[in-house]
Amino acid sequence: MATAVHPAAALPATAAPPPPRSPPGRAALDQIPQLHAALIKSGELTASPKSFHSLLEAAAHGASPAQVAYAVRLFRLGPRPPLSAPCYNVLMRAFHRAGHPEDALHLFVEMLVDASVWPDQHTVACVLKSCSRMRALDVGCGIKAYAIKRGLMLDRFVLSSLIHMYASCADVAAARLLFDAVEEKGVVMWNAIIAGYFKNGDWKEVLELFKGMLEVGAPFDEVTLVSVATACGRIGDAKLGRWIGGYVEEKGMLRNRNLVTALVDMYAKCGELAKARRLFNGMQSRDVVAWSAMISGYTQTDQCQEALALFSEMQVAEVEPNDVTMVSVLSACAVLGALETGKWVHSYIRKKQLPLTVVLGTALVDFYAKCGCIDSAVEAFESMPAKNPWTWTALIKGMASNGMGKEALELFSSMCKASIEPTDVTFIGVLMACSHSYLVEEGCQHFDSMTRDYGIQPKIEHYGCVVDLLGRAGLIDEAYQFIRTMPIEPNTVIWRALLSSCAVHKNVEIGEEALKQIISLDPSHSGDYILLSNIYASVGRWKDAAMVRREMKDRGIQKTPGCSLIELDGVVFEFFAEDSDHPQLREIYKKVKEMIDKIKMAGYVPNTADARLDVDACEKEVSVSHHSEKLAIAFGLMKLRPGVTIRLSKNLRVCTDCHSATKLISKVYNREIVVRDRNRFHHFKDGSCSCNDYW
């Protein structure tokens, strides 16, 4: 029977080589057939069950299909008398390493049929591991009954595996009952229950268990710390996270890549990017998880240019990104308006055939929407095999911010017809759509339906949307009364929405009241003073406008500089109002002058009310011509091919002068220009804007 397994070659039959004492390395695995042949030739394979077990263990150590197949053939055609439980256990572990837990379970059933072999505690622990991986709770409960019948429930390996099985099958309550009933708990058992809560996303309980371990002096290992460090990042517990980081460094555990990666992820999610980067830079080898954690950290803290720079380094290092990496990179591209980089990411996803998960697909929809490419956002949405409420919400909000209010409401209607429950964030998108499209009555109806039809209690953000809805429509008094009757205390966001509307509709009295309320809550925000100053300037009250500016100066409040970003050939360029640092500044200002001269011939009259007040009258026109978006547009005209859309994003609301100028630039230069400001998108084409001058 033994000779049926054909070895590749045979060693001299001088003496039987000793059985391997430890799992062999890759080089040794190649020698298994020679070792097998030598044992057959010497007769040791049949004479010594111990030698056969050692050979089987050596053969089963690898996880490749060929190695597992060799181990299975050896097991099936090996010597008789009957195989022992340890031999079955060896093959079960091999199936687990190869990712075939179902085969391990089938082998256990086969073992039960063979009445000559009794499963031991290691067999039961191994088959429970199969149930964990297969999420086979019913089978696991049957294994538990067998363990009780055989008196194996006192074994710590069986108990730990059973706890892990319950937790993996989402029955954490049963796992906890069993865990609490055990008096002496080893590190394996603690890790099992912690892993259970970890897999179910109960980060708080993971931390509570670890704190309990510290209180009773229970031992923990690197596996424990990986779970706890990750949980600290998810819940934002920087204090405990720093303690773990210090412990790891003190105990010399920085060679454990999984642990260091968990620390990088924890520090990044807790906003401590410098610590995360120091650990990341010190890693001898970095897998995709480490790179993704660091990139995600930069994205989540709005350091999006750093995120894209690190992604470029990842490509140079030839580490292939996964879907998690791509979600973070797309989010960074969305914030920066880096359309070309995001398109490359989308192309990479297609090329590598990465699964379009709900999270990745939603990130694609959000990216295209935030870059003003609604058609592409819709295509990405429709290509997704599965969608959740966040996917629908991303497209609804994207349509709303791009001036497609009616389309956004139609999509919301389709969402409801598809029996997809809207979230509170969905309604923010719906109310935005109504606000940006002058749909006052529809907006009020949707606000009322939140509680009436969906049981969603409005949050401060929803009240802010209604104030914006009424204020944009010129219903300033109604918006003010709405604030006064709100069931929750209005915050600065509410009052700022009202103040912005007052600036648009030149309502001085309520604007003054709004600023008064804002200052009582947050006296240091420059934009609030600027808005009231602009209101005074718009009605010719220049002394009052100057007085507000002086008050800012006396309080030490610095005006937030206007900043515009434009992407060219995958590189994001940054411009500030009246920029003086750009290496091509002379050429850019020359292009700006040419641009202004041309649009003046088309009827442009500078709105000096949007100029700085600390310059004299003759300089006001120059001041408004050097706003950041005009510099970015001039740079785009210089660098982009004729006919290519100019896309830029701005940190502030587009001023009246820049809005008027950009409309004329689009007409004079026959260019489509897409500007994303703090509130919405403006698509300029042929002298018109998608907002219909309602922003």
Secondary structure, 3 states (H helix, E strand, C coil): CHHHCCCCCCCCCCCCCCCCCCCCCHHHHCCHHHHHHHHHHHCHHHHCHHHHHHHHHHHCCCCCHHHHHHHHHHHHHCCCCCCCHHHHHHHHHHHHHCCCHHHHHHHHHHHHHCCCCCCCHHHHHHHHHHHHHHCCHHHHHHHHHHHHHHCCCCCHHHHHHHHHHHHHCCCHHHHHHHHHHCCCCCHHHHHHHHHHHHHCCCHHHHHHHHHHHHHHCCCCCHHHHHHHHHHHHHHCCHHHHHHHHHHHHHCCCCCCHHHHHHHHHHHHHCCCHHHHHHHHHHCCCCCHHHHHHHHHHHHHCCCHHHHHHHHHHHHHCCCCCCHHHHHHHHHHHHHHCCHHHHHHHHHHHHHCCCCCCHHHHHHHHHHHHHCCCHHHHHHHHHHCCCCCHHHHHHHHHHHHHCCCHHHHHHHHHHHHHCCCCCCHHHHHHHHHHHHHCCCHHHHHHHHHHHHHHHCCCCCHHHHHHHHHHHHHCCCHHHHHHHHHCCCCCCCHHHHHHHHHHHHHHCCHHHHHHHHHHHHHHCCCCHHHHHHHHHHHHHCCCHHHHHHHHHHHHHCCCCCCCCEEEEEECCEEEEEECCCCCCCCHHHHHHHHHHHHHHHHHCCCCCCHHHCCCCCCHHHHHHHHHCCHHHHHHHHHHHHCCCCCCEEEEECCCCCHHHHHHHHHHHHHCCCCEEEECCCCEEEEECCEECCCCCC
